[in-house]
Amino acid sequence: MNKPKVFITRRWTESVEAKLRDLYDVTLNETDRPLTADEFKAALQNYDAVCPTVCDSFPADVLNVENKRCKILANFGVGYNHIDIQAAKANNLIVTNTPNVLTQSTADIAMTLLLMTARRGAEGDRLVRAKQWTGWCPTSMLSSNVTGATLGLIGFGRIGQAMARKAHHGFDMNIVYFSPNSADEYVIQDLKAKRCDTIEELLKTADFVSLHCPAGESTKHLINAQSLKFMKSTAHLINTARGDVVDSQALIDALRTRQIAGAGLDVYENEPNIHDDFLELENVTLLPHLGSATLETRTAMGEKVLANLAAYFAGENLPDLVQ
């Protein structure tokens, strides 16, 4: 019997690619270059399954292509806002994702950004590399304490709670959070966490604000010019969630005028096309979407895709069905 034809849009870890070769008639993106909309359309027409990543755009125009062979988009990533879910549904396309395996690695990056922006780590690195450091001085590179400060988390799911544990138990930080629902009692007791009734209350309270909310119309530009006004002038914003949760221009203006002290970003609107003005600011730390970028995590994500593909082709219930 012929093996199902599977198309992989970007390179995956070696062990997962080896399994793909064994199980399927697979086409890999050997050059690992970003593909075009026309190439995505062709993949939908010629393969039984297409496996995009969060950097691939599948809008309605792509999904509506005629003569589709593909029946499943087995997404490599938790987020799926790069896929027009309504258009996928209208085209009878199944969509799956890869949750529950990148919690700790993403929380690690959130803490990394918090520490870097608080202690001006990226700025200090640039200073040393440029050979502009003139030596230790009592007033040089003054920054903000992390230990004992208040961390506010907008979104308090798995990743938000993982970051809260690292911050509270590792740095004795006070935890406040905003979420539509209260966290489990044992989580609240373990972290001594306080739920804020509104985002505004959290923004006014926190020394560090970390975003862990899902993407969507309800959260697009949740952090904007108005909400940034509620933050302390000494506060820092951390974003490892989705780029469009933050209004880039509003954040740039707030950083440029020192309305807030700093920011640490791992995700961006329209990435990888980062707003040029971010590059001119000293008080922002910029990482290239490293949240899940450990060998162990990216391999586990690939294994999740394999599990979804196996279930689909076996006619079984899909473990990570989005729609």
N, C-alpha and C positions, 0 to 999 in steps of 0.2 A: 504494500500500500504506500502511496506517495506521502511523504511527510508534509505537514502544513507549511505554507510559505510565510515567513515572518520577516518583517523589516525593522531594523534597529536604527534610530535616527542619529545617535552619537555613540562613541566608544564607551564600553562598560569595562568593569574589572576583568582580568584575564580568566579567572576561574568561572565566572558566569558566562562569558563569551564561549568558553570551551563547552559548557553544558548546552548552550544554544545550538552550537554546531552539531552536537551529538543528537539532539532531540528534533531539530527542525531543519527545513530547507531555508536557511537564514541568510540574509544579506546584511552585512555590517557596513557602517560608514567608516571605511578604513582610514580616510584622511581626517576624520573627526571635524570636518568643517560644518558650519551652520548651513542647513539646507534651505532651499527656496520654497515658496508656496507651490510652484509648479511641480517640484520634486515630491512634495507631500501629496499632491493630487495624484501623481503617477503611482505613488506607493499605495494609496487607497484603492486604486484601480487594479493593481497587480498582485496584492498580497492578502492573505487571509487575516493577518494581524499586523498592526503597526504599533510600535512601541516608542512613543515620543517622550521627551523630557520637558522639564519646566521651562526650558529656554526655547522651545518650539511653539510657534503660534499656529493653532488650528481654529481659525474663525469660521463663520458660516460659509464664506466664499469657498474655502477649501473643502469643508465637509459636504457641501452640496454638489460636488463634482459628480458627473454622470458615470454610469457603468462601474459602480464600486464593487469590488470583490471583498474588501475588508469588512469584517463584522465586529471587530473589537479593537479599541484603543487601550492597550495595556500600558498605562502611564508609569514612567520611572520618576517617582516623586510623590510627595503627599499632596501638594497643591495642584489644582487643576484649573485655575482661572485662565490659563493659556488656551483652554479648550472651550469652545462655545457649547455648553452642556445642552442647551435647548435645541440647538441645531443638530447635535449628536443624537438626541432623542428623536427628533423628527426624521432622521435618516436611519433609525433603528440600529444605531451604533452603541455597543456596550462600552462603558468607560470604567476602568479600575485604577486604583492608585496603590501607594506603598506606605501605609501608616504604621506607627508603633515601633519603628526600628531606628529612628533618628533623634529620639528625645534627648538623650544625654549629650550627643555630639553637638546638637544645636544649642542646648543650654550652655555647654562649655564655651561656644563662640560668643554667646550673649554675655557671659561673665568676662570673657577676654576683652570684648569691646567696652564693657563697663570699666574695667581696670585701666584699659588704655586711655579712654577719654578722661577718666578721673585724674589719672597721674600724668597725663600729657605724654604718653609713651611714644606715639607715632611722631609727635613734634620733636621730642628729644632725639629720636633715632635720626630724623632728617638733619637736625642740628649737628650731630656728631659726624654723619656721613659727609656733610658739606664742609667739614673742618672749621666750623664757626664756633665751636664750644671753647670757651676761654678758661674753663676750670670752675671748681666749686665756689659757690657764693651763697651767703645766707638768704638772699632774696631771689635767687635764680630759679626759674621754672617752678614757682610755687603752684600747688595744685590742690585737689580736694581729698579729704579723708574718705575712705570706703568703709572701714570698720566702724560699726555703730551707726552708720547713716541709714536713711529710710529708702527702701526700694519699693516702687509702685509698679505693679504688673497689670497691664490692660489685656485681659484674657488670662484665664487661670486653668488651662487644661494641662495636659501632660508636660509640655515643654515649660510652660510658665511655672508649674509647681516644681519641676526639676531645678530650674534656675533659683527659685526661692529657697530650696533646700541647700544649694551650694552657698547662696548668699547668707542665709541665716545661720547655718551650722558652721560654715567656713569663715565668715567675716562678721558674725554677730550683728547682721543687719536687721532692722525692723522691717516687717513685711506688711504692705497694704496691697489690696487688689480690687479690681473692678471686673465683675463677670455677671452675666444675667442671672446666674444661680449661685447660691452659696456653696462653697467647697464642703467636702465631707468633714465631719466633726474631728476625726482623728488628724486630718491634714491641718486644720485650723489650730488644734492644740499643739501639734508637733512644731509648727512654724510660728506659733503665737500670732497668726495672721489676722488682720482686720479687713473686713469687706467694706469698701466705700460705696455709698449709695449712688454716686454719680461719678462720671469721669472727671468732671471739674473738681470735685472734692479730692480725688486722687492726685490730680495735677498740682493742686495747691499744696499738698502734703509732702509729696515725694522729693527726695534729693536726686534720685535716679528713676526715670520712667522707662520701662522696658515693654515693648509691644509683642504680644503673642496671640493676636486675634486673627481670625481667618479673613481671607480676601473676599470681596463681594461688594455689591452696590451699597450695602449698609455700612461698610467700613472704609469705603474709598474716601481718602482725604479726611479721615477721622481726626488726624493731627493736622491742623490748618492754622491760618493766621490767628483766628479767634481762640482756639484751644491753646495755642502756644503762649498766649498772654496770661493764662492761669498759672503757668509754671514759674518756679522761683528763678531769679536771675542767676543763682548759683547751681541750677539743676542741669542734668544731662539727659539726653534722649537716646535710647538704644532701640534699633530696629533690626530684628532677625526674622520678622514675620513675612510681610509682603511689601514690595516697594510702594504700591499705590495706596497703602494705608496712610502715607505721609505726603502732604503737598510739598513737593521739592522746593518750589520757589519760596513758599512761606517759611520753610525751615532755613533756607539759605539766608533770607532776610533776618530771621531771628538770630542766627549765628553771627552774621556780619555786624549787626548792631549790638551784639552781646546781650540781647534780650534773654537768652539762656547761655549757660557757660560752655556747653559743648554737646557733641553728638557722636555716636558710634554706629555705623551703618554697614550691614552686610547684604542688603537688598535695596533695589532702586526702582523707581518708575522707568519703564522703557529700557530696562537693562538689556545688553551691556552698555547702552548709550547713556552714560551718566551725565547729568547736567554739568557743563563746564565750570560753573561758578563754584561747585563743591571743591574743585581741584585748587582753587585759589585761597581756600580758607585753612588757617592753621588749627582751628578748634574743632575739627571733625576728623574722625578716624574712619578710613574707607577700606573695607575688605571685599574681595571679589566673590561673594556668595559662597562662603566656606562652611556654612552651617552644618551640612552633612558630610563634609569632605574628609572623612577618614576612610582608610581602606576597608575597615571592618563594616562601617555603616553603608558605604556604597555597594559593597558586596551583598549585604543583607537586603538592601533595596532591590538589587537585581534578582535575588532569590525570591523576593515577594512577587516580582513580575512573573518569574517562572511558575510560581504556584498558581497565579491567576490564569496564565496561559494553559497550564495543565488541566485545571478545572474546566475551563471553557471548552477545550477540545475533547474532554471526556464527557461533556454534557452534565457536569456536576455544578453545585452551588458555588458561586465565586466568592472567595474569602474577603475580597476588598472591593466590592461593587460600589461604584459611585452612582451610576444610573444604568 
